[in-house]
Amino acid sequence: MRISSVLATGLSTCLFSAPFVVAEPPSVESLLTSAAKFAASLKSTYPNPSIALLPRPFWWWQSGIAIDALLTYSQTTGDKQYYALLQNTIISQKTGTNDFMTRDAEGNDDQAWWALAALSAAENGVPNVGNVTWLDLARNVYNEQKARYDPSTCGGGIRWKVLEGNGKDGWHYKNSISNGLFFQLAARLARFTGDADAQAWAERVYDWVVSVKLIGENFEVYDGTDDTNGTCTELNRDQWSYNNGVFLHGSAVMAALTKNAKWLDRTNGFIASAKRTFTQNGTLFEQKCEASATCNTDQVSFKGILARWLGASALILPELRADIADVISGTVTAVQRGNATGLGVMDSFIGLEVVDASLRTQGIGGVEGVIGLYKGTNRVRRSIAGRIRI
């Protein structure tokens, strides 16, 4: 297991460990300034400045989430200076089949992160380049993963790994993140395009996850289950923040799409669960590994992903802004007090996601006029990662 050096210093440990009392949210102007600095810091970590792929030891899927972070930044602030970099990188990874099935896409989750980045580009109106649209890239992955849904064991679900291989490295693991990413991808496609099939699949996958008890009665999200016995009755009960976040935002999207109260109730349930499980002393906290400084290269990124999806949910469901701000307020204060330049990959990524989420809880982003506000501010083989026991 490789441990990222981000655990030793920086935002992901020291700044998030002390309690903070926040009387009021930071000003929009200060957050915009910080966001620009974190975005520039993240870009500065790319070994090749013309392509947004992270350095080792970070994984290909994490390059996908970093691209999504910069897309979120652009959508929130109106700063489009990174568009060309992001466009070129997404296109460079699409493969000849336009589905992100590179040699690094060993897991359904690996592929899905890049599909969500492409969908973010479509949702945010990033101009298409080349002979394929962002939406088509996302749809292609959706259609492929829909075909991989396997009811032959446990009544359904998507496997972690795409290929069976020797059957011992995740093929039999039906995990929450792979199913949650497909759920969110389907929900967002349904909302963005009006695709009834995608909406039906979002409902189907969510219901399956609940049926095998990967989502608990109080909206705990457990990591996964093994289908070797065909019934998926034995759960890996580890809880990780990004598993909460993927279902939280997918549920928020379904609430915005359907106006059905059950989805708003579910979204609120996941928000409450996130606050119970993934905050400590008022700041976001990866409870399985952070206290012991054992978070591996995958796990150091999880709470940044949770922050993004909290902010994204606040943007589309304004009635949730106060509750979401309550979850992230201490982390925002920590980020604002720290350094925002010359940071490592994960400190830059987490800082950017947290600041963008805070802006969204204040109604900044989307169609709410942020471009005008932005003017005048300073610009500047994959491991198992502790998620499965073999």
N, C-alpha and C positions, 0 to 999 in steps of 0.2 A: 504494500500500500504506500503510495507516494503522498507525502504531506506538503501542502503548499506553504511557502515561506510567509504568506500573508497571516498565518496564525501567530507569528512571533510578535508582530507590531501592527499598528494601524487601526483603521476604523473597525475592522472585523473582530477585534478583540478588545483592546484597551478602552476605546471610546464608547463601546457599547456595554461596558460592565458596571458603570456607576449610575446611581439613580439620578434622574433629572425631573424637576418640577417645572412644568411649562404653563405660564399664565396665559399666554396667547400665542398663536402661531407666528412664525417668522414672517416678515414682510415679503410680499411678492417680489419686490425689487431685489432683496437680498437672496432669495431663493433662485431667481433667474441668474444672478451673478454666479452663485455657487454651481448651478446646473451647467453653465457654460464652462466653468473651470473643470468640473468632473468629466464632462464630455471630452474636453481637450486632453485631459490626463489619460482617459481610456484610450483615445486614439494614439497617444504617444507610446503606448505599450506594444503596438503592432510592429513586428520585426520588419515587415515590408510595408511601408507607409501607403502603398497604392492598393493594398488588399487587406480587408478587415478580418484576418485570421490570427488568433491569439498564439503566443509563444508556448512552447513546452514549459511545464508539464500539463498545461490545460488541454482539454479535450475538444474535438471538433464540435460537439453539441454546444459547448460553452461559447464557441465563436458565434453560433447561431443566437444564443441569448444576448450576447454583447451587441450584435447587430440590432436585435429587437430593442435593446436599451437605447441605442442611438436613434432609432426610428421613433421611439416614444419621446425622447428628448426633442426631436425635430417637431413632432406633432404638438407637444405641449408648449414649446417656446416659440415656434415659428422660424427657428434658425435652420436653414436648409443647406448649410455649408458642407454637410457630410453626405449629401444625397449621392453624388457621383461615386464616392467610395463604397457606399452601401449597395448601390445598384450593381456596380462592377463585381462585387464580392458575391452577391446572391446569384448572379448569372454564372459566375465562374464555378459554382458548386451544383448547378442544376442537373448536370449529366446529360448524356444524349437522349435519355428517355424523359427528361423534364420532370424528375421526381426526387431529386436529391439522394438517389441511391448510390452514393459514393462508397468506397471501400471502408469508410469510417462509419457508415450507417448499419452497424451490426444489430442495433436494437430498434424497435418501432419508435421508441422515444427519441433516439438520435435523429431519425428522419423527421419526426413530427415537429421538433423544435425549429427546424429550418422551414417547414411548411407554415408554421405560425409567423415566422419572420416575414415570409413572402406575403402572407395574408395581411400582416400589419402594413406592409408597403402598399397593398391594394386599398385597405381601409383608409390610409392616410393620404391617398392621392399622389403617391410618388410616381412620377412618369415612368411608364414601361420602357424597357430597352430591349433590343433584339427581337426575335421572332416568336416570343412567348410572353404572355402576361403574368403578372404576379398572381392574379386570381387563378389562372390555369395551373400554375405550379402548385398552389395550395389544394386545388380540386383534385389534381392527379394523385397527390399523397392521400387525400381523403378517400378516393376511390380504391386505391391499393389497400389501404388499411381496413376499409370496410370489407374487402374480400378476404382479409386475414382473420376477421372475427370468427372464432372457432367454437361453435356450440357442441362439438363432439365430446368435450369434457366440461364439467361444471356448468353446463347450460349456456355457455357463451364466454365472452371476454376475449381480449387481445393478449397474445403472449408478449413477454419482454423482448425476446430475440426474434429476428426475422427468419433465420434458418435454424434447422434442428441441430446441425453439427453432431457432436457426440451426445447430445441430449443432457449434458451435465453443466452447462454454463449459462442457464437461464431460459432454455426453450420451454421448460415445464413451469416457469414462473409467470403467472398472470398478475402483473403488478399494477398498483394504483396509478403510477405516473404514465405508463403507456396508455391505459384506458382513460385516464383523465385528460391527457393531451388530445386523444381522439374525440372525446366528449366535447372539449372546448373548441377544437377545430370544427366539428360538425355544428355546434351552436353558433359560432361566429359566422360560418358560411351561410347558415340559415338566416341569420339576422341581416347579413350584408347583401345577400342575393335573393332572399325569399324562397329558397329551395326547401320545399316541404319534406323531401327525402332526408335531407341533412337534419332537419328538425326532428324527424321521427327517429333517426339514428342517435341523436343526442339523448332523447328520452330513453331509448332502448339500452344504451350503454350505462347511463346513470342507474337505471333500475337494476341492471345486472350487478353493478358494483355493490349496491345496497343488498341485493339478494344473497350475496356471498359474505356479507357483513364486513366488507372492507371499509365501509362507512358505518360508524357506530351510531347509537341512539342519540348521543350528544355531539354528533358531527366530528367525532374523531375520525381521522383517515389513517388506516393502517397500511403498511407498505405493500403487502402482496400476499399471494397464496400459491401453493404448489398444486398442480393438477395431476400429479402422478397417480393418486388414488381415484381420480375421476370426479371427485366431489368438492374439492377445494374447501374442506372443512377445517384444515389447519392453517392458521394465519400467522404471518410475520407481523407482530403488533408494534414494531418500531413506527414512530411517528416522525415525519420530516416536514418542514415548513412548506416546501414547494408542493407536496401532495395536497395539503390544505388549500394552498393558493390556486391550484389548477381547477379544483372543483368549486371553489369560491367564485372565481371569475366566470367560469362556465355557467354557474347557476345565475349569476347576475345578468349575463347575456340572455339567458332563457327568460328571466323575469322581464327584461326590457322588451324582448321579442313577443312573448305570449301574454303579458299582463296577468298571468295566473299567480295568485297569491302563494301557491305552494313554492314557487321558485324564489320569491322574495323571502319567505320564511326560511328556506334552505340557505340562502345567501347570508341572512342574519345569523343562522346557526353556525356557519363556517367562520364568520367574523368573530363571534363569541368564542369559538373553539380556538381560533388563532390567538386571541388575547390570553386565554387561559394557558395555552400550551407553549406558545412561542414568544412570550415576552418575559423579561426578568428585570426588576428594578425600573420598569417603564420603558425598556428598550427591546427591540427585536433580538431574539436569542434562540440559537439552534440547540434545543435542550438535550439532544442525544449525544452531542460531542463537544460543544463549545466550552463548557466548564472545565473539561479535562484536556482541552487543547488537542483533541484527537480528530478533528474534522479533516477529512481527506480532500483531495483536489476537487472531487464532485461536490462534496457537502458544503464547502465554504461559500458556494454561490447560492444556496437554496433560499436564504432569507432575503436576498436581493430580488429573487424571483417573486417571493411572496409580496414584497413591497410593491413591485410593479402591478401585480394583479389586484392588490388593494386599491391602488390609485386608479387603475382602469375601471374598477367597479364603481368607485366614487364618481368618475366622470359620466358614466351612463345611467347611474341611479343616484341623483343628487340627494335624495332623502337619506342616503347612507353616509354622507360626508362626515357628519359629526362623529359617528361611531368609528369610522375608519381613521379619522384624524386622532381619535383617542388611542388607537392601537399603535400608531407610528410616531406620536408627538415627541416622546423622549428620544427616539432615534434621530429624528430631524434635528433636535437640539444638539445631540452629540455630533452629528455631521457638520452642523453649522459652526461648532466650536473648534473643529479640527482643521487640519490642512487639507486643501482641495487641489493641490498641484503636485506633480512629480510623484504620484502614488503608484503602487503596483496595480496589477490587473484587477484583483477582487476588491480592493479598497476603492478604486475608481468606479467599478461597476456598481457596488452596493451603494456608495454615496450618490451616484447619479440616479439610481432607481428610487432611493428614499426621497431625495429632493424633488424629483418629478412627481412622485406620489403625493407629497405635501402640496405641491402646486395644484394638483388635480382636486384635492380635498377643498381647496379654496376656489374651485370653479374655473381654473385656468387650463386651457387646452381645447381642442376641438373647434367648435364654431363660436367660441366665446370671446374672441377679440384679442387673443394673446399676442398676435404679431405686432399690433400697435404698442402693447405694453413692453415688448421686447426691445423696441428701438430705444437706443440710448444706454442700454446696459453694456457692460464690458464683455467683449467676445474673446474672447481668447480661444493498441487494443485496449479496449476500455476495461477499467477495473470494475468489479462488482460493487465497490464503494460502500460496503457494509449493509447493502440492502437485501442480500439473500445469503442464506446459510447453506453450504453444500457439504 
